[in-house]
Amino acid sequence: MNSTSNRDGGTCGPNNPCEVDETGTMVHRGRGYAARTAAISVCVGAGSTVDLDAGKCTPPRP
């Protein structure tokens, strides 16, 4: 898991996540977020490069 949270209610950016949908951007102060990352391990190749076209590479879709 990779996780982060929006602690101060600031705008979207590094270490300050938000939600985006068809109506725009929403910031929720104090909300935490997590994403599963195990499925992307097959996308990492030699030299720690990421190859999204690798055979079994199926990154999660939003």
N, CA, C and O atoms as a Maestro MAE file, in Angstrom:
{
 s_m_m2io_version
 :::
 2.0.0
}

f_m_ct {
 s_m_title
 :::
 protein
 m_atom[248] {
  # First column is atom index #
  i_m_mmod_type
  r_m_x_coord
  r_m_y_coord
  r_m_z_coord
  i_m_residue_number
  s_m_chain_name
  s_m_pdb_residue_name
  s_m_pdb_atom_name
  i_m_atomic_number
  :::
  1 25 0.824 -1.185 0.000 1 A "MET " " N  " 7
  2 3 0.000 0.000 0.000 1 A "MET " " CA " 6
  3 2 0.869 1.249 0.000 1 A "MET " " C  " 6
  4 15 1.920 1.300 0.638 1 A "MET " " O  " 8
  5 25 0.415 2.225 -0.711 2 A "ASN " " N  " 7
  6 3 1.022 3.549 -0.685 2 A "ASN " " CA " 6
  7 2 -0.063 4.465 -0.139 2 A "ASN " " C  " 6
  8 15 -1.196 4.444 -0.620 2 A "ASN " " O  " 8
  9 25 0.275 5.263 0.855 3 A "SER " " N  " 7
  10 3 -0.773 6.100 1.438 3 A "SER " " CA " 6
  11 2 -0.281 7.521 1.685 3 A "SER " " C  " 6
  12 15 0.917 7.784 1.786 3 A "SER " " O  " 8
  13 25 -1.238 8.413 1.776 4 A "THR " " N  " 7
  14 3 -0.966 9.816 2.051 4 A "THR " " CA " 6
  15 2 -2.251 10.433 2.604 4 A "THR " " C  " 6
  16 15 -3.306 9.798 2.583 4 A "THR " " O  " 8
  17 25 -2.164 11.642 3.087 5 A "SER " " N  " 7
  18 3 -3.368 12.309 3.581 5 A "SER " " CA " 6
  19 2 -3.262 13.810 3.354 5 A "SER " " C  " 6
  20 15 -2.171 14.354 3.186 5 A "SER " " O  " 8
  21 25 -4.400 14.457 3.353 6 A "ASN " " N  " 7
  22 3 -4.468 15.912 3.211 6 A "ASN " " CA " 6
  23 2 -4.719 16.463 4.605 6 A "ASN " " C  " 6
  24 15 -5.859 16.512 5.067 6 A "ASN " " O  " 8
  25 25 -3.664 16.871 5.263 7 A "ARG " " N  " 7
  26 3 -3.766 17.285 6.663 7 A "ARG " " CA " 6
  27 2 -4.272 18.706 6.859 7 A "ARG " " C  " 6
  28 15 -5.009 18.985 7.804 7 A "ARG " " O  " 8
  29 25 -3.869 19.611 5.955 8 A "ASP " " N  " 7
  30 3 -4.205 21.017 6.210 8 A "ASP " " CA " 6
  31 2 -5.283 21.591 5.304 8 A "ASP " " C  " 6
  32 15 -5.631 22.765 5.429 8 A "ASP " " O  " 8
  33 25 -5.820 20.780 4.389 9 A "GLY " " N  " 7
  34 3 -6.878 21.275 3.510 9 A "GLY " " CA " 6
  35 2 -6.378 22.091 2.343 9 A "GLY " " C  " 6
  36 15 -7.170 22.747 1.667 9 A "GLY " " O  " 8
  37 25 -5.065 22.066 2.086 10 A "GLY " " N  " 7
  38 3 -4.489 22.839 0.986 10 A "GLY " " CA " 6
  39 2 -4.900 22.284 -0.369 10 A "GLY " " C  " 6
  40 15 -5.531 21.231 -0.457 10 A "GLY " " O  " 8
  41 25 -4.536 22.999 -1.417 11 A "THR " " N  " 7
  42 3 -4.882 22.587 -2.769 11 A "THR " " CA " 6
  43 2 -4.129 21.327 -3.178 11 A "THR " " C  " 6
  44 15 -3.179 20.919 -2.510 11 A "THR " " O  " 8
  45 25 -4.550 20.725 -4.258 12 A "CYS " " N  " 7
  46 3 -3.933 19.499 -4.765 12 A "CYS " " CA " 6
  47 2 -2.460 19.703 -5.057 12 A "CYS " " C  " 6
  48 15 -2.062 20.744 -5.580 12 A "CYS " " O  " 8
  49 25 -1.655 18.717 -4.723 13 A "GLY " " N  " 7
  50 3 -0.237 18.776 -5.008 13 A "GLY " " CA " 6
  51 2 0.490 17.661 -4.308 13 A "GLY " " C  " 6
  52 15 -0.143 16.828 -3.658 13 A "GLY " " O  " 8
  53 25 1.815 17.616 -4.420 14 A "PRO " " N  " 7
  54 3 2.591 16.592 -3.740 14 A "PRO " " CA " 6
  55 2 2.310 16.606 -2.239 14 A "PRO " " C  " 6
  56 15 2.315 17.661 -1.604 14 A "PRO " " O  " 8
  57 25 2.068 15.430 -1.686 15 A "ASN " " N  " 7
  58 3 1.755 15.270 -0.262 15 A "ASN " " CA " 6
  59 2 0.506 16.033 0.165 15 A "ASN " " C  " 6
  60 15 0.328 16.328 1.347 15 A "ASN " " O  " 8
  61 25 -0.343 16.347 -0.778 16 A "ASN " " N  " 7
  62 3 -1.601 17.024 -0.494 16 A "ASN " " CA " 6
  63 2 -2.641 16.523 -1.499 16 A "ASN " " C  " 6
  64 15 -2.996 17.247 -2.429 16 A "ASN " " O  " 8
  65 25 -3.130 15.293 -1.323 17 A "PRO " " N  " 7
  66 3 -4.038 14.702 -2.301 17 A "PRO " " CA " 6
  67 2 -5.415 15.343 -2.289 17 A "PRO " " C  " 6
  68 15 -5.803 16.021 -1.337 17 A "PRO " " O  " 8
  69 25 -6.135 15.110 -3.364 18 A "CYS " " N  " 7
  70 3 -7.510 15.578 -3.464 18 A "CYS " " CA " 6
  71 2 -8.270 14.621 -4.372 18 A "CYS " " C  " 6
  72 15 -7.712 13.636 -4.855 18 A "CYS " " O  " 8
  73 25 -9.501 14.907 -4.593 19 A "GLU " " N  " 7
  74 3 -10.337 14.096 -5.470 19 A "GLU " " CA " 6
  75 2 -10.760 14.945 -6.662 19 A "GLU " " C  " 6
  76 15 -11.068 16.129 -6.522 19 A "GLU " " O  " 8
  77 25 -10.770 14.323 -7.831 20 A "VAL " " N  " 7
  78 3 -11.170 15.025 -9.040 20 A "VAL " " CA " 6
  79 2 -12.243 14.202 -9.731 20 A "VAL " " C  " 6
  80 15 -12.065 13.005 -9.956 20 A "VAL " " O  " 8
  81 25 -13.353 14.838 -10.068 21 A "ASP " " N  " 7
  82 3 -14.407 14.163 -10.823 21 A "ASP " " CA " 6
  83 2 -14.929 15.116 -11.889 21 A "ASP " " C  " 6
  84 15 -14.358 16.185 -12.107 21 A "ASP " " O  " 8
  85 25 -15.986 14.737 -12.536 22 A "GLU " " N  " 7
  86 3 -16.504 15.552 -13.631 22 A "GLU " " CA " 6
  87 2 -16.991 16.936 -13.198 22 A "GLU " " C  " 6
  88 15 -17.148 17.818 -14.042 22 A "GLU " " O  " 8
  89 25 -17.231 17.141 -11.911 23 A "THR " " N  " 7
  90 3 -17.680 18.453 -11.442 23 A "THR " " CA " 6
  91 2 -16.534 19.344 -10.984 23 A "THR " " C  " 6
  92 15 -16.744 20.524 -10.704 23 A "THR " " O  " 8
  93 25 -15.327 18.795 -10.905 24 A "GLY " " N  " 7
  94 3 -14.178 19.599 -10.505 24 A "GLY " " CA " 6
  95 2 -13.349 18.930 -9.434 24 A "GLY " " C  " 6
  96 15 -13.384 17.710 -9.270 24 A "GLY " " O  " 8
  97 25 -12.598 19.744 -8.704 25 A "THR " " N  " 7
  98 3 -11.676 19.259 -7.683 25 A "THR " " CA " 6
  99 2 -12.273 19.474 -6.299 25 A "THR " " C  " 6
  100 15 -12.831 20.530 -6.001 25 A "THR " " O  " 8
  101 25 -12.143 18.456 -5.466 26 A "MET " " N  " 7
  102 3 -12.630 18.550 -4.092 26 A "MET " " CA " 6
  103 2 -11.480 18.263 -3.145 26 A "MET " " C  " 6
  104 15 -10.776 17.269 -3.322 26 A "MET " " O  " 8
  105 25 -11.273 19.093 -2.162 27 A "VAL " " N  " 7
  106 3 -10.259 18.885 -1.149 27 A "VAL " " CA " 6
  107 2 -10.976 18.592 0.157 27 A "VAL " " C  " 6
  108 15 -11.904 19.301 0.544 27 A "VAL " " O  " 8
  109 25 -10.532 17.536 0.832 28 A "HIS " " N  " 7
  110 3 -11.139 17.148 2.107 28 A "HIS " " CA " 6
  111 2 -10.053 17.170 3.175 28 A "HIS " " C  " 6
  112 15 -9.199 16.284 3.217 28 A "HIS " " O  " 8
  113 25 -10.086 18.165 4.023 29 A "ARG " " N  " 7
  114 3 -9.092 18.291 5.090 29 A "ARG " " CA " 6
  115 2 -9.171 17.079 6.017 29 A "ARG " " C  " 6
  116 15 -10.248 16.682 6.463 29 A "ARG " " O  " 8
  117 25 -7.997 16.505 6.293 30 A "GLY " " N  " 7
  118 3 -7.921 15.386 7.222 30 A "GLY " " CA " 6
  119 2 -8.238 14.028 6.621 30 A "GLY " " C  " 6
  120 15 -8.162 13.024 7.330 30 A "GLY " " O  " 8
  121 25 -8.584 13.957 5.366 31 A "ARG " " N  " 7
  122 3 -8.921 12.671 4.742 31 A "ARG " " CA " 6
  123 2 -7.656 11.951 4.315 31 A "ARG " " C  " 6
  124 15 -6.741 12.564 3.766 31 A "ARG " " O  " 8
  125 25 -7.603 10.643 4.567 32 A "GLY " " N  " 7
  126 3 -6.473 9.812 4.168 32 A "GLY " " CA " 6
  127 2 -6.807 9.004 2.926 32 A "GLY " " C  " 6
  128 15 -7.968 8.677 2.682 32 A "GLY " " O  " 8
  129 25 -5.798 8.686 2.152 33 A "TYR " " N  " 7
  130 3 -5.964 7.927 0.916 33 A "TYR " " CA " 6
  131 2 -4.907 6.830 0.857 33 A "TYR " " C  " 6
  132 15 -3.796 7.006 1.357 33 A "TYR " " O  " 8
  133 25 -5.246 5.713 0.253 34 A "ALA " " N  " 7
  134 3 -4.292 4.613 0.068 34 A "ALA " " CA " 6
  135 2 -4.555 3.962 -1.275 34 A "ALA " " C  " 6
  136 15 -5.684 3.947 -1.764 34 A "ALA " " O  " 8
  137 25 -3.504 3.427 -1.863 35 A "ALA " " N  " 7
  138 3 -3.627 2.729 -3.139 35 A "ALA " " CA " 6
  139 2 -2.822 1.435 -3.078 35 A "ALA " " C  " 6
  140 15 -1.699 1.419 -2.574 35 A "ALA " " O  " 8
  141 25 -3.390 0.366 -3.585 36 A "ARG " " N  " 7
  142 3 -2.666 -0.901 -3.640 36 A "ARG " " CA " 6
  143 2 -1.595 -0.800 -4.714 36 A "ARG " " C  " 6
  144 15 -1.855 -0.314 -5.815 36 A "ARG " " O  " 8
  145 25 -0.398 -1.258 -4.396 37 A "THR " " N  " 7
  146 3 0.702 -1.162 -5.349 37 A "THR " " CA " 6
  147 2 1.268 -2.518 -5.751 37 A "THR " " C  " 6
  148 15 2.122 -2.576 -6.636 37 A "THR " " O  " 8
  149 25 0.824 -3.609 -5.134 38 A "ALA " " N  " 7
  150 3 1.378 -4.935 -5.429 38 A "ALA " " CA " 6
  151 2 1.201 -5.313 -6.893 38 A "ALA " " C  " 6
  152 15 2.078 -5.967 -7.458 38 A "ALA " " O  " 8
  153 25 0.109 -4.928 -7.522 39 A "ALA " " N  " 7
  154 3 -0.169 -5.317 -8.903 39 A "ALA " " CA " 6
  155 2 0.804 -4.706 -9.899 39 A "ALA " " C  " 6
  156 15 0.942 -5.217 -11.011 39 A "ALA " " O  " 8
  157 25 1.475 -3.634 -9.531 40 A "ILE " " N  " 7
  158 3 2.385 -3.008 -10.492 40 A "ILE " " CA " 6
  159 2 3.805 -3.554 -10.402 40 A "ILE " " C  " 6
  160 15 4.664 -3.145 -11.184 40 A "ILE " " O  " 8
  161 25 4.077 -4.467 -9.470 41 A "SER " " N  " 7
  162 3 5.438 -5.002 -9.341 41 A "SER " " CA " 6
  163 2 5.895 -5.714 -10.609 41 A "SER " " C  " 6
  164 15 7.089 -5.716 -10.908 41 A "SER " " O  " 8
  165 25 4.978 -6.318 -11.363 42 A "VAL " " N  " 7
  166 3 5.355 -6.990 -12.608 42 A "VAL " " CA " 6
  167 2 5.675 -5.986 -13.717 42 A "VAL " " C  " 6
  168 15 6.146 -6.384 -14.782 42 A "VAL " " O  " 8
  169 25 5.431 -4.709 -13.493 43 A "CYS " " N  " 7
  170 3 5.730 -3.670 -14.474 43 A "CYS " " CA " 6
  171 2 7.141 -3.122 -14.311 43 A "CYS " " C  " 6
  172 15 7.591 -2.326 -15.135 43 A "CYS " " O  " 8
  173 25 7.845 -3.535 -13.263 44 A "VAL " " N  " 7
  174 3 9.179 -3.024 -12.990 44 A "VAL " " CA " 6
  175 2 10.206 -3.986 -13.571 44 A "VAL " " C  " 6
  176 15 10.206 -5.179 -13.265 44 A "VAL " " O  " 8
  177 25 11.075 -3.449 -14.410 45 A "GLY " " N  " 7
  178 3 12.071 -4.269 -15.077 45 A "GLY " " CA " 6
  179 2 13.478 -3.985 -14.602 45 A "GLY " " C  " 6
  180 15 13.683 -3.425 -13.525 45 A "GLY " " O  " 8
  181 25 14.448 -4.377 -15.414 46 A "ALA " " N  " 7
  182 3 15.861 -4.195 -15.103 46 A "ALA " " CA " 6
  183 2 16.159 -2.720 -14.850 46 A "ALA " " C  " 6
  184 15 15.645 -1.838 -15.537 46 A "ALA " " O  " 8
  185 25 16.993 -2.479 -13.860 47 A "GLY " " N  " 7
  186 3 17.363 -1.105 -13.530 47 A "GLY " " CA " 6
  187 2 16.231 -0.310 -12.910 47 A "GLY " " C  " 6
  188 15 16.270 0.920 -12.889 47 A "GLY " " O  " 8
  189 25 15.226 -1.003 -12.408 48 A "SER " " N  " 7
  190 3 14.062 -0.370 -11.768 48 A "SER " " CA " 6
  191 2 13.290 0.533 -12.715 48 A "SER " " C  " 6
  192 15 12.704 1.529 -12.289 48 A "SER " " O  " 8
  193 25 13.286 0.191 -14.002 49 A "THR " " N  " 7
  194 3 12.501 0.952 -14.975 49 A "THR " " CA " 6
  195 2 11.081 0.420 -15.006 49 A "THR " " C  " 6
  196 15 10.853 -0.767 -14.774 49 A "THR " " O  " 8
  197 25 10.145 1.277 -15.285 50 A "VAL " " N  " 7
  198 3 8.741 0.883 -15.361 50 A "VAL " " CA " 6
  199 2 8.363 0.716 -16.831 50 A "VAL " " C  " 6
  200 15 8.551 1.619 -17.647 50 A "VAL " " O  " 8
  201 25 7.821 -0.474 -17.148 51 A "ASP " " N  " 7
  202 3 7.412 -0.780 -18.515 51 A "ASP " " CA " 6
  203 2 5.932 -1.149 -18.498 51 A "ASP " " C  " 6
  204 15 5.584 -2.291 -18.197 51 A "ASP " " O  " 8
  205 25 5.061 -0.199 -18.816 52 A "LEU " " N  " 7
  206 3 3.618 -0.437 -18.772 52 A "LEU " " CA " 6
  207 2 3.142 -1.361 -19.879 52 A "LEU " " C  " 6
  208 15 1.999 -1.820 -19.860 52 A "LEU " " O  " 8
  209 25 4.020 -1.640 -20.852 53 A "ASP " " N  " 7
  210 3 3.666 -2.552 -21.930 53 A "ASP " " CA " 6
  211 2 4.187 -3.969 -21.687 53 A "ASP " " C  " 6
  212 15 4.056 -4.828 -22.558 53 A "ASP " " O  " 8
  213 25 4.769 -4.221 -20.530 54 A "ALA " " N  " 7
  214 3 5.271 -5.562 -20.202 54 A "ALA " " CA " 6
  215 2 4.114 -6.558 -20.222 54 A "ALA " " C  " 6
  216 15 2.970 -6.200 -19.941 54 A "ALA " " O  " 8
  217 25 4.421 -7.798 -20.553 55 A "GLY " " N  " 7
  218 3 3.416 -8.845 -20.730 55 A "GLY " " CA " 6
  219 2 2.270 -8.877 -19.736 55 A "GLY " " C  " 6
  220 15 1.111 -8.754 -20.132 55 A "GLY " " O  " 8
  221 25 2.561 -9.037 -18.475 56 A "LYS " " N  " 7
  222 3 1.495 -9.173 -17.471 56 A "LYS " " CA " 6
  223 2 1.253 -7.876 -16.699 56 A "LYS " " C  " 6
  224 15 0.587 -7.891 -15.664 56 A "LYS " " O  " 8
  225 25 1.774 -6.781 -17.180 57 A "CYS " " N  " 7
  226 3 1.613 -5.496 -16.501 57 A "CYS " " CA " 6
  227 2 0.190 -4.993 -16.713 57 A "CYS " " C  " 6
  228 15 -0.184 -4.615 -17.823 57 A "CYS " " O  " 8
  229 25 -0.586 -4.992 -15.657 58 A "THR " " N  " 7
  230 3 -1.972 -4.497 -15.713 58 A "THR " " CA " 6
  231 2 -2.206 -3.562 -14.526 58 A "THR " " C  " 6
  232 15 -2.828 -3.950 -13.537 58 A "THR " " O  " 8
  233 25 -1.707 -2.338 -14.628 59 A "PRO " " N  " 7
  234 3 -1.878 -1.399 -13.513 59 A "PRO " " CA " 6
  235 2 -3.357 -1.133 -13.255 59 A "PRO " " C  " 6
  236 15 -4.177 -1.145 -14.174 59 A "PRO " " O  " 8
  237 25 -3.681 -0.893 -11.988 60 A "PRO " " N  " 7
  238 3 -5.079 -0.596 -11.665 60 A "PRO " " CA " 6
  239 2 -5.567 0.653 -12.378 60 A "PRO " " C  " 6
  240 15 -4.810 1.605 -12.569 60 A "PRO " " O  " 8
  241 25 -6.792 0.645 -12.757 61 A "ARG " " N  " 7
  242 3 -7.416 1.788 -13.438 61 A "ARG " " CA " 6
  243 2 -8.231 2.579 -12.417 61 A "ARG " " C  " 6
  244 15 -8.830 1.996 -11.512 61 A "ARG " " O  " 8
  245 25 -8.256 3.910 -12.560 62 A "PRO " " N  " 7
  246 3 -9.063 4.707 -11.621 62 A "PRO " " CA " 6
  247 2 -10.540 4.462 -11.803 62 A "PRO " " C  " 6
  248 15 -11.356 5.053 -11.094 62 A "PRO " " O  " 8
  :::
 }
 m_bond[247] {
  # First column is bond index #
  i_m_from
  i_m_to
  i_m_order
  :::
  1 1 2 1
  2 2 3 1
  3 3 4 2
  4 3 5 1
  5 5 6 1
  6 6 7 1
  7 7 8 2
  8 7 9 1
  9 9 10 1
  10 10 11 1
  11 11 12 2
  12 11 13 1
  13 13 14 1
  14 14 15 1
  15 15 16 2
  16 15 17 1
  17 17 18 1
  18 18 19 1
  19 19 20 2
  20 19 21 1
  21 21 22 1
  22 22 23 1
  23 23 24 2
  24 23 25 1
  25 25 26 1
  26 26 27 1
  27 27 28 2
  28 27 29 1
  29 29 30 1
  30 30 31 1
  31 31 32 2
  32 31 33 1
  33 33 34 1
  34 34 35 1
  35 35 36 2
  36 35 37 1
  37 37 38 1
  38 38 39 1
  39 39 40 2
  40 39 41 1
  41 41 42 1
  42 42 43 1
  43 43 44 2
  44 43 45 1
  45 45 46 1
  46 46 47 1
  47 47 48 2
  48 47 49 1
  49 49 50 1
  50 50 51 1
  51 51 52 2
  52 51 53 1
  53 53 54 1
  54 54 55 1
  55 55 56 2
  56 55 57 1
  57 57 58 1
  58 58 59 1
  59 59 60 2
  60 59 61 1
  61 61 62 1
  62 62 63 1
  63 63 64 2
  64 63 65 1
  65 65 66 1
  66 66 67 1
  67 67 68 2
  68 67 69 1
  69 69 70 1
  70 70 71 1
  71 71 72 2
  72 71 73 1
  73 73 74 1
  74 74 75 1
  75 75 76 2
  76 75 77 1
  77 77 78 1
  78 78 79 1
  79 79 80 2
  80 79 81 1
  81 81 82 1
  82 82 83 1
  83 83 84 2
  84 83 85 1
  85 85 86 1
  86 86 87 1
  87 87 88 2
  88 87 89 1
  89 89 90 1
  90 90 91 1
  91 91 92 2
  92 91 93 1
  93 93 94 1
  94 94 95 1
  95 95 96 2
  96 95 97 1
  97 97 98 1
  98 98 99 1
  99 99 100 2
  100 99 101 1
  101 101 102 1
  102 102 103 1
  103 103 104 2
  104 103 105 1
  105 105 106 1
  106 106 107 1
  107 107 108 2
  108 107 109 1
  109 109 110 1
  110 110 111 1
  111 111 112 2
  112 111 113 1
  113 113 114 1
  114 114 115 1
  115 115 116 2
  116 115 117 1
  117 117 118 1
  118 118 119 1
  119 119 120 2
  120 119 121 1
  121 121 122 1
  122 122 123 1
  123 123 124 2
  124 123 125 1
  125 125 126 1
  126 126 127 1
  127 127 128 2
  128 127 129 1
  129 129 130 1
  130 130 131 1
  131 131 132 2
  132 131 133 1
  133 133 134 1
  134 134 135 1
  135 135 136 2
  136 135 137 1
  137 137 138 1
  138 138 139 1
  139 139 140 2
  140 139 141 1
  141 141 142 1
  142 142 143 1
  143 143 144 2
  144 143 145 1
  145 145 146 1
  146 146 147 1
  147 147 148 2
  148 147 149 1
  149 149 150 1
  150 150 151 1
  151 151 152 2
  152 151 153 1
  153 153 154 1
  154 154 155 1
  155 155 156 2
  156 155 157 1
  157 157 158 1
  158 158 159 1
  159 159 160 2
  160 159 161 1
  161 161 162 1
  162 162 163 1
  163 163 164 2
  164 163 165 1
  165 165 166 1
  166 166 167 1
  167 167 168 2
  168 167 169 1
  169 169 170 1
  170 170 171 1
  171 171 172 2
  172 171 173 1
  173 173 174 1
  174 174 175 1
  175 175 176 2
  176 175 177 1
  177 177 178 1
  178 178 179 1
  179 179 180 2
  180 179 181 1
  181 181 182 1
  182 182 183 1
  183 183 184 2
  184 183 185 1
  185 185 186 1
  186 186 187 1
  187 187 188 2
  188 187 189 1
  189 189 190 1
  190 190 191 1
  191 191 192 2
  192 191 193 1
  193 193 194 1
  194 194 195 1
  195 195 196 2
  196 195 197 1
  197 197 198 1
  198 198 199 1
  199 199 200 2
  200 199 201 1
  201 201 202 1
  202 202 203 1
  203 203 204 2
  204 203 205 1
  205 205 206 1
  206 206 207 1
  207 207 208 2
  208 207 209 1
  209 209 210 1
  210 210 211 1
  211 211 212 2
  212 211 213 1
  213 213 214 1
  214 214 215 1
  215 215 216 2
  216 215 217 1
  217 217 218 1
  218 218 219 1
  219 219 220 2
  220 219 221 1
  221 221 222 1
  222 222 223 1
  223 223 224 2
  224 223 225 1
  225 225 226 1
  226 226 227 1
  227 227 228 2
  228 227 229 1
  229 229 230 1
  230 230 231 1
  231 231 232 2
  232 231 233 1
  233 233 234 1
  234 234 235 1
  235 235 236 2
  236 235 237 1
  237 237 238 1
  238 238 239 1
  239 239 240 2
  240 239 241 1
  241 241 242 1
  242 242 243 1
  243 243 244 2
  244 243 245 1
  245 245 246 1
  246 246 247 1
  247 247 248 2
  :::
 }
}
